Amino acid sequence: MKKLIRNVLDVDVDGWKGVNHYTVKAMYDVIAEDGFATIEHELVARFDYKWSEIDEMGGTAVVNKMIAKKYNLEII
């Protein structure tokens, strides 16, 4: 049985190029017939934003909220 736990966001910052690389993955709890459980991740989306684009959209906080809403993420 495969059950969605939540979507997760990973951000890699490339300071040399001024780009943030975003990866959204779905995290699943996979329970085997014997009851043993494992965690699996599936790629949902991968995209980049240049720092100039982030500034034009209102800054990092605005971009994070936009991504969280679109991909049903919990921002802590």
C-alpha positions as CSV (number, residue, x, y, z in Angstrom):
1,M,0.0,0.0,0.0
2,K,1.3,3.5,-0.9
3,K,0.1,6.5,1.0
4,L,1.0,10.1,0.4
5,I,2.7,11.7,3.5
6,R,3.3,15.2,2.0
7,N,5.0,17.1,-0.7
8,V,8.5,18.4,0.1
9,L,10.6,21.2,-1.4
10,D,14.3,21.2,-1.9
11,V,16.2,24.4,-2.9
12,D,19.8,24.5,-4.2
13,V,21.2,28.0,-4.3
14,D,23.8,28.7,-7.0
15,G,25.5,31.9,-5.8
16,W,27.9,32.0,-8.8
17,K,25.0,32.1,-11.3
18,G,22.4,33.9,-9.1
19,V,19.9,31.1,-9.6
20,N,17.8,29.0,-7.2
21,H,17.1,25.4,-8.3
22,Y,13.8,24.1,-6.9
23,T,12.7,20.4,-6.7
24,V,9.3,19.4,-5.5
25,K,8.9,15.7,-4.6
26,A,6.0,13.7,-3.2
27,M,6.9,11.7,-0.1
28,Y,5.1,8.3,0.2
29,D,4.9,5.8,3.0
30,V,5.0,2.4,1.3
31,I,3.8,-0.5,3.5
32,A,4.5,-4.0,2.3
33,E,2.3,-7.0,3.1
34,D,4.6,-8.1,5.9
35,G,4.0,-4.6,7.6
36,F,7.5,-3.3,6.8
37,A,7.3,0.3,5.7
38,T,9.7,2.4,3.6
39,I,9.7,5.9,2.4
40,E,9.7,6.7,-1.4
41,H,9.9,10.0,-3.2
42,E,8.6,10.8,-6.6
43,L,9.5,13.9,-8.6
44,V,6.6,16.3,-9.0
45,A,8.4,19.3,-10.5
46,R,11.9,20.8,-11.1
47,F,12.4,24.4,-12.0
48,D,14.8,27.4,-11.7
49,Y,14.3,31.0,-10.8
50,K,17.0,33.6,-11.3
51,W,17.5,36.0,-8.4
52,S,16.4,38.9,-10.6
53,E,13.1,37.0,-11.3
54,I,12.6,36.4,-7.6
55,D,13.1,40.1,-6.9
56,E,10.6,41.0,-9.6
57,M,8.0,38.7,-8.0
58,G,8.4,40.3,-4.6
59,G,11.2,38.5,-3.0
60,T,11.9,35.1,-1.5
61,A,9.0,35.0,0.9
62,V,6.5,35.7,-1.8
63,V,8.0,33.1,-4.1
64,N,8.0,30.5,-1.3
65,K,4.3,31.2,-0.6
66,M,3.5,30.9,-4.3
67,I,5.3,27.6,-4.6
68,A,3.7,26.3,-1.3
69,K,0.3,27.1,-2.5
70,K,0.8,25.6,-6.0
71,Y,2.3,22.3,-4.7
72,N,0.4,22.0,-1.4
73,L,3.5,22.4,0.7
74,E,3.9,23.3,4.4
75,I,6.3,26.1,4.8
76,I,7.9,26.1,8.3
